[in-house]
Amino acid sequence: QVQLVESGGGLVQPGGSLRLSCAASGIIFSFNAMGWYRQAPGKQRELVAAITSGGSINYADSVKGRFTISRGNARNTVYLQMNSLQPEDTAVYYCNAGIIPSVTMVGAYWGQGTQVTVSS
């Protein structure tokens, strides 16, 4: 019933930028926390960034100063602006959403994932 759909992934050179978006459909409520996880080959899935409806934000240390998470004007949307991308950022990025307003996530709802590849 509830579906999260990510977009904006792709191939970018080191130092480049991408903007990921996530939009929810099939719901009649608003998520109180939304965020982004990523999983690189051979590594565990990790929380990249999260934001609550109240504006609390959490970033992984590896992306602080480079990535910016924000909520959209539309209901149940979230964005991830990724600047100064590095090869180590290569991963599948997953949108995550939940009812509890916590920036630690993990929410109960997941997107299908979008591939981000940083390579020359």
C-alpha positions in Angstrom: 0.0 0.0 0.0 2.7 2.5 1.1 5.5 3.0 -1.4 8.7 5.0 -1.3 10.3 5.8 -4.7 13.8 7.2 -5.0 15.2 9.0 -8.0 18.3 11.0 -9.0 21.0 8.4 -8.8 23.5 7.9 -11.6 27.2 8.1 -12.6 29.2 11.1 -11.6 32.9 12.0 -11.6 34.8 12.6 -8.4 34.0 16.1 -7.1 30.7 16.2 -8.8 27.2 16.5 -7.4 23.9 14.6 -7.4 20.5 15.3 -5.8 18.5 12.3 -4.7 14.7 12.6 -4.1 12.2 10.3 -2.4 8.5 10.6 -2.6 5.8 8.5 -0.8 2.5 7.4 -2.2 -0.4 5.4 -1.0 -0.6 7.0 2.4 -3.0 9.2 4.3 -0.6 10.2 7.1 2.7 12.1 7.3 6.0 10.5 8.2 7.7 12.1 11.2 11.1 10.9 10.2 12.7 10.4 6.8 16.2 9.6 5.8 18.7 7.9 3.6 20.8 4.7 4.1 23.4 3.4 1.7 25.0 0.0 1.2 28.2 -0.5 -0.7 29.4 -3.9 -2.0 30.8 -5.9 0.9 29.7 -3.5 3.5 26.8 -3.2 5.9 23.9 -0.8 5.3 24.6 2.5 7.1 22.6 5.6 7.9 23.7 8.5 5.8 21.3 11.3 7.0 17.9 11.7 8.7 15.5 14.5 9.4 12.4 14.7 11.5 9.2 16.7 10.9 10.5 19.0 13.7 13.7 19.8 11.9 16.2 17.7 13.8 19.0 16.4 11.5 21.6 13.7 11.8 24.5 13.0 9.4 27.1 10.2 9.2 30.5 11.6 10.0 31.7 10.6 6.6 29.3 12.9 4.8 29.2 15.9 7.1 30.0 19.1 5.2 29.3 17.5 1.9 25.7 16.2 2.0 22.5 18.1 2.9 19.2 16.5 3.7 16.0 18.4 3.5 12.2 17.9 3.5 10.2 18.9 0.4 7.3 21.3 0.4 5.1 18.4 -0.7 4.0 15.9 1.9 6.3 13.0 2.6 9.2 14.0 0.4 12.8 14.1 1.2 16.0 15.1 -0.7 19.7 14.5 -0.3 22.0 17.0 -2.0 25.4 15.3 -2.4 28.4 17.5 -3.2 32.1 16.8 -3.5 31.3 13.2 -4.2 34.1 10.7 -3.8 34.5 7.1 -5.0 33.8 5.9 -1.4 30.3 7.3 -1.8 29.5 4.7 -4.4 26.6 2.6 -3.1 22.9 1.9 -3.4 21.0 4.6 -1.6 17.8 3.7 0.1 15.0 6.1 1.3 13.7 5.2 4.8 10.7 6.6 6.6 8.9 6.1 9.9 6.3 7.4 12.3 8.6 7.9 15.3 10.3 11.3 15.1 13.8 10.1 15.7 16.9 10.9 13.6 18.3 7.5 14.6 15.8 5.9 12.3 15.2 2.9 11.3 11.8 3.5 9.9 9.5 0.7 8.9 9.2 1.8 5.2 11.9 1.4 2.6 12.4 2.5 -1.0 13.7 0.2 -3.7 17.1 1.9 -3.8 18.9 4.0 -6.4 22.5 3.4 -7.6 25.1 6.1 -7.1 28.4 5.5 -8.8 31.3 7.9 -8.4 34.1 7.1 -10.9 36.4 8.8 -13.4 
